[in-house]
Amino acid sequence: FWARGLSVVYGMARQIHCALTTPVLSPLPTLCIGNVTAGGGGKTPTLQALYALLNLPDSFVLTRGYGGQMEGPVRVNPTHHTATHVGDEALLHARYAPV
């Protein structure tokens, strides 16, 4: 019973979010890897595998920099930035791709 109530609240929050958000269409081809799972859903290894598989030299990774304190956008430099600056996941991705 409570799950139905949560789904109604989630649905209302989603409707409000969509009403307040202005979509931006990128002129560049974009692949979004994400889901509603905050962690442990396999997004990072999926991104790493796809990046290696596609081998697109002019591509890059965009991330919100969760856990970082810097205001963005910021080009991540793993020799200059720390996880405190940009978040640990951004540093992880910067090992193999521009972030």
C-alpha positions in Angstrom: 0.0 0.0 0.0 2.7 2.5 1.0 4.6 1.8 -2.3 1.6 3.2 -4.2 1.7 6.3 -2.2 5.4 6.8 -2.9 4.8 6.3 -6.6 2.2 9.0 -6.6 4.5 11.4 -4.7 7.4 10.5 -7.1 5.1 11.1 -10.1 4.0 14.5 -8.8 7.6 15.5 -8.2 8.5 14.4 -11.7 5.7 16.5 -13.2 6.8 19.6 -11.3 10.5 19.0 -12.3 9.5 18.7 -16.0 7.3 21.8 -15.8 10.2 23.8 -14.3 12.9 22.5 -16.6 13.7 23.9 -20.0 15.2 21.2 -22.2 18.4 21.9 -24.1 19.0 20.1 -27.4 22.7 19.5 -28.1 23.9 20.0 -31.6 26.4 17.2 -30.9 25.6 13.4 -30.9 25.0 12.6 -27.2 24.8 9.3 -25.3 23.4 9.5 -21.8 24.2 6.8 -19.3 22.1 7.1 -16.2 19.2 5.7 -14.2 17.3 6.5 -10.9 19.9 4.5 -8.9 22.3 6.7 -7.0 25.0 4.1 -6.8 25.8 0.6 -7.7 23.7 0.5 -10.9 26.7 -0.1 -13.1 26.8 3.3 -14.8 30.6 3.8 -14.4 31.7 0.5 -15.8 29.2 0.8 -18.6 30.6 4.2 -19.5 34.2 2.9 -19.4 33.4 -0.1 -21.6 31.5 2.0 -24.2 34.2 4.7 -24.3 36.8 2.0 -25.0 34.6 0.2 -27.5 33.5 3.2 -29.5 37.0 4.7 -29.6 35.9 8.2 -30.5 38.9 10.6 -30.2 36.9 13.8 -30.1 34.5 12.6 -27.4 34.4 13.5 -23.7 32.5 12.7 -20.5 30.1 15.1 -18.9 29.3 14.7 -15.2 27.8 16.8 -12.5 30.8 16.3 -10.3 28.8 14.9 -7.4 30.7 15.4 -4.2 32.9 18.1 -5.6 32.9 21.7 -4.3 33.8 23.6 -7.5 31.2 25.5 -9.5 31.1 24.3 -13.1 31.7 23.8 -15.8 35.3 22.7 -15.1 37.7 20.8 -17.3 39.0 18.1 -14.9 42.8 18.0 -14.6 43.7 14.9 -12.5 47.2 16.3 -11.7 45.7 19.5 -10.4 42.2 18.7 -9.0 41.3 16.4 -6.1 38.1 14.6 -5.3 37.3 17.5 -3.0 37.4 19.8 -6.0 35.5 17.8 -8.6 34.3 14.6 -7.0 35.9 11.2 -7.1 33.9 9.9 -10.1 35.1 12.8 -12.3 38.7 11.9 -11.4 38.1 8.3 -12.2 36.8 9.1 -15.6 39.6 11.6 -16.2 42.0 8.6 -16.2 40.8 7.6 -19.7 38.8 10.5 -21.1 38.5 14.2 -21.1 36.0 15.2 -18.4 
